[in-house]
Amino acid sequence: MTTTTATTARNGLLTLLAEVSQQLAVSVDLTRTLRDSAGFVARYLDAEAVSVFLLSEDGQTLECRACQGPVDILGLRIPVGQGIVGRTVARNQSQMVRDAYADPDFATSIDTGTGFRTRSVLCAPLVTAQGVIGAIEAINKRGDALFEEADLDALRLLAAPMALALNTARMAGELVEQQRIRRELGMARRLQRSMLPRRRRGSYPLRALNLAAQEISGDFYDFFDLPDGRIAFTVGDVAGKGLDAAFLMVRCASLLRWAGKEGLRPGDWLARVNDELGEAIAPGMFVCAAAGHYDPATREAVWANAGFPPLVRVASDGSAEVFEAEGPPLGILRRMVFPEQRTQLADASLYLYSDGVTDVRDADGVPLGVERVQALLQGLGDLVPEARLRALARHLRGLRVTDDITLMLISGDPPCSETLLLERSFPAQASEMAAVRHALAAALARAGVDVALRQALVLAVDEACTNIIRHGHAGGADALIQLNLTREGDDLVFELLDSAPCVEDGTLVPRDLSECRPGGLGLNLIDSLMDDWSLEPREGRCGNRLRMVKHLLPEEETR
């Protein structure tokens, strides 16, 4: 080769190298980078076929990720060290084979199966700062010519920017995948958090918290008021980790709330959810859960336990009683029976906790275990319920947490003798009354009113509100009604404030029951149930104030 020819070839290679580097630098798409790399080499070396192989994560095999030529070998896998490509990667050394069939490492099986005839081979490793990541192979120079040393030098030179571009594209792909996983985890975490009930303040008897060991939790809890004043509660722990466990947790928590709204007995409640889960749960997965009801009036808790850790009742004198699970976890077998358990919580509290609590490790790496958790609960008796839960969480955080932690506390403290039990403002719309009835029933239950009386009181207040909506505001979209319920000694005082036109004293009287016509019995119900009631204009004549008083007899309360 003359000096002029060599200079021209060198300048052409440098021009191509600059073009290749520039074009590969702008792409972070691994598939496109692989395809472009094969195309650049095929054009410059005038090769019949070009393939790009990448090393597997375990470093044991090479896979063809891009190819150009008459034979499609995409996906072909070759063990490192076998064949010309495997030898190139194993030795981290470029190879030129001018007679493929004379090379002892050449595999003839592809030629035999495709009819393609391999004459000569060039192969260069793709090397980054982290080591070899693959190899690029060129087969047969067009026109029956053979590859020369200059071709090998060119391939080795082109392999450098290709390796850099491939490594960048692969890292970009990994980053995109990490971001996708992070987004999915964030979405799952937000979904999980949205399913937890809102914290209730004041004298509400139930408190709970969830501490996730990782980004998402397999634990859950829920509680909600039933129309009769009882509080439904659930706690669960999904077997497994990751997104599968998180989505199963969402499904199970949703099923428990759906079935629990029907007010089923706890055993039937878990049985229904178990059968629903059994139709779709993945093999090997299950859910440990407890579900039950607490009646603030009787201060009795009743529940069923499906493989959940034992519930602990701690009395005010520090004594403890443990209730072991009597049913299997949910989702294993359909048509299972879940026995019910119950306890009285007068001057006592009931604790529910996931196995993440017993698995917390001390300084010596020893799990707390059930007995040490029980002793910990017994030592919290001097604190009010909210402080107990905070102290317990603070203690656990000071140790080594290895699993998700869920805690629930049901306090049987007696209702206060004088307090504001309910304060609720709502639009004067009939559609609001279901929520008002539920809130009022729950407040009366917390006040210790028995079931029959609180149902009658809820009906009387509902009638009063309905009359205000129908006759006072006529469904006005902007009108509001204020309901206050106060306990004053042995009296329950109901107060309804509206902004309707003032009703003059004496104009509202109960209807004569001898008249045979439908409707209009709201005042009769109020008059017969309440010990005293009055209706008068509010100060400034800006609406009306209905005040109803019910005196509680000893047999109408549960202490």
C-alpha positions in Angstrom: 0.0 0.0 0.0 1.4 3.4 -1.0 1.8 6.2 1.5 -1.0 8.2 -0.2 -3.3 5.2 -0.1 -2.5 4.5 3.5 -3.1 8.2 4.4 -6.4 8.2 2.6 -7.5 5.0 4.4 -6.5 6.3 7.7 -8.3 9.6 7.1 -11.4 7.6 6.0 -11.3 5.5 9.2 -10.9 8.6 11.4 -13.8 10.2 9.7 -15.9 7.1 10.2 -14.8 6.8 13.8 -15.9 10.4 14.4 -19.3 9.8 12.7 -19.8 6.5 14.6 -18.9 8.2 18.0 -21.2 11.1 17.3 -24.2 9.0 16.2 -23.9 6.5 19.0 -23.5 9.2 21.6 -27.0 10.6 21.0 -28.8 7.3 21.6 -29.6 5.8 24.9 -31.8 3.1 23.3 -29.9 -0.2 23.7 -31.7 -1.9 20.8 -31.0 1.0 18.5 -27.4 1.2 19.5 -26.8 -2.5 18.9 -28.5 -2.3 15.5 -26.5 0.8 14.5 -23.2 -0.7 15.7 -23.7 -3.7 13.5 -24.6 -1.5 10.5 -21.5 0.7 10.8 -19.2 -2.3 10.9 -20.9 -4.0 8.0 -20.6 -0.9 5.8 -17.0 0.0 6.6 -15.6 -3.5 6.4 -17.8 -4.5 3.5 -18.7 -7.6 5.4 -21.5 -10.1 4.4 -22.7 -10.5 8.0 -22.1 -8.8 11.4 -23.3 -9.8 14.8 -23.1 -8.2 18.3 -23.0 -10.5 21.3 -23.5 -9.3 24.9 -22.4 -11.0 28.1 -25.1 -12.3 30.4 -25.4 -11.0 34.0 -23.8 -14.2 35.4 -20.9 -13.8 32.9 -21.3 -17.4 31.7 -22.9 -17.0 28.2 -23.0 -14.7 25.3 -26.3 -13.8 23.5 -26.6 -12.4 20.0 -28.5 -9.1 20.5 -28.1 -7.7 16.9 -27.2 -9.1 13.5 -27.1 -8.1 9.9 -26.7 -10.5 6.9 -28.4 -13.4 5.2 -28.8 -15.5 8.4 -30.8 -14.3 11.4 -29.0 -15.6 14.5 -30.7 -13.2 17.0 -31.0 -14.8 20.4 -28.2 -17.4 19.7 -26.4 -18.3 23.0 -22.8 -19.3 23.2 -20.9 -20.3 26.3 -18.0 -18.1 27.1 -14.8 -19.8 25.9 -16.5 -21.7 23.1 -16.4 -20.8 19.4 -14.4 -17.8 18.0 -16.7 -15.3 19.8 -16.4 -17.1 23.1 -12.7 -17.3 22.7 -12.5 -13.6 22.0 -14.4 -12.7 25.2 -12.6 -15.3 27.4 -9.1 -14.0 26.3 -10.2 -10.3 25.9 -8.3 -10.4 22.6 -9.2 -9.6 19.0 -9.3 -12.5 16.6 -8.7 -12.8 12.8 -9.4 -16.2 11.3 -8.7 -16.3 7.5 -9.9 -19.9 7.1 -12.8 -20.6 9.5 -13.0 -24.3 8.9 -9.3 -24.7 9.8 -9.9 -23.1 13.2 -10.5 -25.8 15.9 -12.9 -23.6 17.8 -15.1 -22.8 14.8 -18.7 -24.2 15.2 -19.9 -25.5 11.8 -23.5 -26.3 13.1 -24.9 -22.9 12.0 -23.5 -23.2 8.5 -24.8 -26.8 8.3 -28.3 -25.7 9.4 -28.6 -22.6 7.2 -26.5 -23.3 4.1 -24.4 -20.2 4.7 -20.7 -20.7 4.1 -18.3 -19.0 6.5 -14.9 -18.3 5.0 -13.1 -15.8 7.3 -14.0 -14.2 10.6 -13.0 -11.0 12.5 -14.0 -10.6 16.1 -13.2 -7.9 18.6 -14.1 -7.7 22.3 -16.3 -4.9 23.6 -14.4 -3.5 26.6 -15.4 -0.9 29.3 -13.8 0.2 32.5 -15.8 -2.6 34.2 -14.4 -5.3 31.9 -15.5 -7.1 28.8 -19.3 -6.8 28.1 -19.4 -8.7 24.8 -18.0 -8.9 21.3 -18.6 -7.8 17.7 -18.1 -10.3 14.9 -17.7 -9.7 11.1 -18.0 -12.7 8.7 -16.8 -12.9 5.1 -15.5 -9.9 3.2 -17.6 -9.3 0.1 -16.2 -10.3 -3.3 -14.6 -13.5 -2.0 -11.8 -11.4 -0.5 -10.2 -12.2 2.9 -10.0 -9.9 5.9 -6.6 -8.1 6.3 -4.7 -6.8 9.4 -6.0 -3.3 8.5 -9.6 -4.6 8.8 -8.8 -6.1 12.3 -7.3 -2.8 13.4 -10.3 -0.9 12.1 -12.7 -3.3 13.9 -10.7 -3.0 17.1 -10.8 0.8 16.8 -14.5 0.9 16.1 -15.2 -1.4 19.0 -14.1 1.2 21.6 -16.8 3.8 21.0 -19.3 1.0 20.4 -18.6 -0.5 23.8 -18.9 2.9 25.5 -22.2 3.6 23.7 -23.6 0.1 24.6 -22.6 0.4 28.2 -24.2 3.9 28.4 -27.4 2.6 26.8 -27.5 -0.4 29.1 -27.0 1.8 32.2 -29.6 4.2 30.9 -32.0 1.2 30.4 -31.3 0.1 34.0 -31.9 3.6 35.2 -35.2 3.8 33.4 -36.2 0.4 34.8 -35.2 1.6 38.3 -37.3 4.7 37.9 -40.2 2.6 36.6 -40.0 0.3 39.6 -39.7 3.4 41.9 -42.8 4.9 40.3 -44.7 1.6 40.8 -43.5 1.3 44.4 -44.6 4.9 45.0 -48.0 4.2 43.4 -48.4 1.1 45.5 -47.4 2.9 48.6 -49.8 5.7 48.0 -52.6 3.2 47.3 -51.8 1.4 50.5 -51.8 4.6 52.5 -55.0 5.7 51.0 -56.7 2.6 52.3 -55.8 3.2 55.9 -58.7 4.8 57.8 -58.4 8.4 59.0 -57.2 8.8 62.6 -60.0 9.5 65.0 -59.3 11.9 67.8 -60.9 12.5 71.2 -62.5 9.6 73.0 -62.6 7.2 70.1 -61.8 3.8 71.6 -59.7 2.4 68.7 -56.2 3.5 67.6 -53.8 1.9 65.2 -50.5 2.5 63.3 -48.4 0.8 60.6 -44.6 1.0 60.2 -43.3 -0.4 56.9 -39.9 -2.1 57.0 -39.4 -1.2 53.4 -41.0 1.1 50.8 -44.2 -0.8 50.8 -45.9 -2.9 53.4 -47.6 -6.3 53.5 -49.5 -5.3 56.6 -52.7 -3.5 56.9 -55.4 -2.4 59.3 -58.9 -0.9 59.0 -61.8 0.2 61.2 -65.1 1.8 60.5 -68.4 2.5 62.2 -71.4 0.3 61.7 -75.0 1.8 61.6 -75.8 0.3 65.0 -72.9 2.0 66.8 -70.5 -0.9 66.9 -67.0 -0.5 65.4 -65.7 -3.0 62.9 -61.9 -3.6 62.9 -59.5 -5.7 60.8 -55.7 -6.3 61.0 -53.8 -8.4 58.4 -50.4 -9.5 57.3 -49.7 -10.9 53.8 -47.2 -13.6 53.3 -44.4 -12.6 51.0 -42.7 -9.3 50.0 -42.6 -6.9 47.1 -45.3 -5.8 44.7 -47.2 -9.1 44.6 -47.6 -9.0 48.4 -48.6 -5.3 48.3 -51.3 -5.8 45.7 -52.6 -8.9 47.5 -52.7 -6.7 50.6 -54.8 -4.1 48.7 -57.2 -6.8 47.5 -57.6 -8.5 50.9 -58.1 -5.1 52.7 -60.8 -4.2 50.1 -62.6 -7.5 50.5 -62.6 -7.2 54.3 -64.1 -3.7 54.2 -66.7 -4.8 51.5 -67.8 -7.8 53.5 -67.5 -6.1 56.9 -70.0 -3.3 55.9 -72.7 -6.0 55.9 -72.3 -6.4 59.7 -71.7 -10.1 59.4 -70.6 -12.1 62.4 -66.8 -12.2 62.5 -66.6 -15.9 61.7 -68.9 -15.5 58.7 -67.0 -12.3 57.7 -63.7 -14.1 57.4 -65.2 -17.1 55.8 -66.7 -15.0 53.0 -63.4 -13.2 52.4 -61.5 -16.5 52.5 -63.7 -18.0 49.7 -63.3 -14.8 47.6 -59.5 -14.9 48.0 -59.3 -18.6 47.2 -60.6 -18.0 43.7 -57.7 -15.7 42.6 -54.8 -15.9 45.0 -51.5 -17.1 43.7 -50.2 -20.5 44.8 -48.1 -20.3 48.0 -49.5 -16.9 49.1 -51.9 -16.4 52.0 -53.0 -13.8 54.5 -53.0 -13.9 58.3 -55.8 -11.7 59.6 -58.2 -11.0 62.5 -61.5 -9.2 62.1 -64.2 -8.4 64.7 -66.5 -5.8 66.3 -66.3 -3.7 69.4 -69.4 -2.3 71.0 -68.6 0.9 73.0 -71.9 0.5 74.8 -71.3 -3.0 76.2 -67.5 -2.7 75.9 -67.4 -6.2 74.5 -65.1 -7.2 71.7 -65.8 -10.3 69.5 -63.6 -11.4 66.7 -62.3 -14.3 64.6 -58.6 -15.0 64.1 -57.2 -16.5 60.8 -53.6 -17.4 61.6 -52.8 -13.9 63.1 -50.6 -13.6 66.2 -52.4 -14.0 69.5 -54.5 -11.0 70.8 -53.6 -9.8 74.3 -56.1 -8.4 76.8 -54.4 -6.3 79.5 -56.5 -5.2 82.5 -56.1 -2.0 84.5 -54.4 -4.1 87.3 -51.7 -5.3 84.8 -53.0 -8.9 84.4 -53.0 -10.3 80.9 -54.9 -12.8 78.9 -53.8 -14.2 75.6 -56.1 -15.4 72.8 -54.5 -17.7 70.3 -55.6 -18.0 66.7 -58.2 -20.7 66.2 -58.5 -20.5 62.4 -56.2 -21.0 59.4 -54.8 -18.2 57.3 -57.0 -16.8 54.5 -56.6 -18.0 50.9 -55.3 -21.5 51.6 -58.5 -23.6 51.5 -62.0 -22.6 50.7 -65.0 -23.3 52.9 -63.1 -23.0 56.1 -64.6 -22.4 59.6 -63.3 -19.5 61.7 -64.3 -19.8 65.4 -65.3 -16.6 67.2 -63.6 -15.3 70.4 -64.8 -12.6 72.7 -63.8 -10.7 75.8 -65.1 -7.9 78.0 -63.0 -4.7 78.0 -64.4 -2.9 81.0 -61.3 -1.4 82.5 -59.1 -3.3 80.1 -57.6 -2.9 76.6 -57.2 -5.4 73.7 -53.9 -5.3 71.7 -53.5 -6.7 68.1 -50.1 -6.8 66.5 -48.5 -8.4 63.4 -45.6 -10.8 63.7 -43.3 -7.9 62.8 -43.5 -6.9 66.5 -42.4 -10.3 67.8 -39.7 -10.5 65.1 -38.0 -7.2 66.2 -34.5 -8.0 67.3 -32.7 -6.7 70.5 -29.0 -5.7 70.7 -28.0 -9.4 70.8 -30.1 -10.2 67.7 -32.7 -12.2 69.7 -36.4 -11.7 68.6 -38.7 -10.2 71.2 -41.2 -13.1 71.0 -44.7 -13.3 72.3 -43.8 -13.4 76.1 -41.6 -10.3 75.9 -44.2 -8.4 73.9 -46.8 -9.3 76.5 -44.6 -8.1 79.3 -44.0 -4.8 77.3 -47.8 -4.3 77.0 -48.3 -4.9 80.7 -45.8 -2.2 81.5 -47.8 0.5 79.6 -50.9 0.4 81.9 -50.2 3.8 83.6 -50.4 5.7 80.3 -53.5 6.9 78.5 -54.3 4.9 75.3 -52.8 7.3 72.8 -49.6 7.6 74.9 -49.4 3.8 75.2 -49.4 3.3 71.4 -46.7 6.0 70.9 -44.5 4.6 73.7 -44.8 1.1 72.2 -43.9 2.4 68.7 -41.0 4.4 70.1 -39.6 1.3 71.9 -39.8 -0.9 68.8 -38.1 1.8 66.6 -35.2 1.7 69.0 -34.6 -1.9 68.2 -33.8 -3.6 64.9 -36.9 -3.9 62.8 -36.9 -6.8 60.3 -40.5 -6.8 59.1 -43.5 -4.6 58.8 -45.1 -3.6 62.1 -48.9 -3.1 62.6 -50.3 -2.2 66.0 -54.0 -1.8 67.1 -55.3 -0.8 70.5 -58.9 -1.1 71.5 -59.5 0.7 74.8 -62.4 -0.1 77.1 -62.2 3.1 79.1 -65.7 4.0 80.4 -67.5 6.9 78.6 -67.2 10.4 80.2 -70.2 11.6 82.3 -70.2 15.1 80.8 -68.8 15.8 77.4 -69.5 17.0 73.9 -70.2 13.7 72.1 -70.9 14.9 68.6 -70.6 18.2 66.7 -71.4 17.9 63.0 -72.4 20.4 60.3 -73.8 19.2 57.1 -75.7 20.4 54.0 -79.5 20.4 54.3 -79.8 17.6 51.8 -81.6 14.2 52.2 -78.5 12.5 50.7 -76.5 13.6 53.8 -78.7 11.8 56.3 -77.2 8.3 56.0 -73.8 9.6 57.2 -75.4 11.7 59.9 -77.3 8.6 61.2 -74.1 6.6 61.3 -72.2 9.3 63.1 -74.9 9.8 65.7 -75.3 6.0 66.3 -71.5 5.7 66.9 -71.6 8.7 69.3 -74.5 7.2 71.3 -72.7 3.9 71.5 -69.6 5.6 72.9 -71.8 7.3 75.4 -73.0 3.8 76.7 -76.6 4.0 75.4 -78.1 0.5 74.8 -79.0 -0.7 71.3 -82.8 -0.3 71.4 -82.7 3.3 72.8 -80.0 4.5 70.5 -81.9 3.2 67.5 -85.0 5.1 68.6 -83.0 8.3 69.3 -81.4 8.1 65.8 -84.8 7.8 64.3 -86.1 10.8 66.2 -83.2 13.0 65.2 -83.5 11.8 61.6 -87.2 12.8 61.6 -86.3 16.2 62.9 -83.6 16.8 60.3 -85.9 15.6 57.5 -88.5 18.1 58.6 -86.0 20.9 58.6 -84.7 19.9 55.1 -88.2 19.5 53.7 -90.2 22.3 55.3 -87.5 24.8 56.4 -84.9 24.8 53.6 -86.8 23.0 50.8 -83.5 21.4 49.8 -81.6 24.6 49.5 -78.1 23.8 48.1 -76.2 26.3 50.3 -78.2 25.7 53.6 -76.4 24.0 56.5 -77.7 22.2 59.6 -75.6 22.0 62.8 -76.1 18.9 65.1 -74.7 18.9 68.6 -75.0 16.1 71.1 -73.9 16.7 74.7 -73.9 14.5 77.7 -74.9 16.5 80.8 -74.9 14.1 83.8 -77.7 11.6 83.1 -79.1 13.7 80.3 -78.5 13.5 76.6 -79.0 16.9 74.9 -79.6 17.1 71.2 -79.4 20.5 69.5 -80.3 21.2 65.9 -79.5 24.7 64.5 -80.7 25.8 61.1 -80.9 29.0 59.1 -84.5 28.5 57.9 -87.3 31.1 58.4 -88.1 31.4 62.1 -90.9 29.2 63.4 -93.0 31.1 66.0 -93.6 29.5 69.4 -96.6 27.3 69.6 -97.1 26.9 65.9 -95.7 23.3 65.9 -97.7 20.7 67.9 -97.9 16.9 67.5 -100.6 15.7 65.2 -103.9 14.2 66.5 -103.3 10.5 66.1 -107.0 9.9 65.6 -106.6 11.4 62.1 -106.2 8.6 59.6 -103.6 9.9 57.1 -100.0 9.0 56.2 -96.9 11.0 57.3 -96.6 13.9 59.8 -95.6 11.7 62.8 -92.1 13.1 63.4 -93.3 15.5 66.1 -95.3 12.6 67.7 -92.1 10.5 67.8 -90.1 13.3 69.3 -92.8 14.1 71.9 -93.2 10.5 73.0 -89.5 9.7 73.2 -87.9 12.8 74.5 -88.3 14.0 78.1 -88.3 17.6 77.0 -88.0 19.5 73.8 -88.3 23.1 72.6 -88.2 25.0 69.3 -87.3 28.7 69.3 -85.7 31.3 67.0 -81.9 31.6 67.2 -80.4 34.8 68.4 -80.9 37.6 65.9 -83.7 35.5 64.3 -81.3 34.0 61.8 -82.8 30.5 62.0 -84.2 28.0 64.5 -82.9 26.1 67.5 -84.4 22.7 68.3 -83.4 21.3 71.7 -84.3 17.8 72.7 -83.4 16.2 76.1 -83.4 12.5 76.9 -82.9 11.4 80.5 -81.1 8.1 80.8 -82.3 5.5 83.2 -79.9 3.0 84.7 -81.3 0.1 82.7 -80.8 2.1 79.5 -77.0 2.2 80.0 -74.4 -0.5 80.0 -71.6 0.1 82.5 
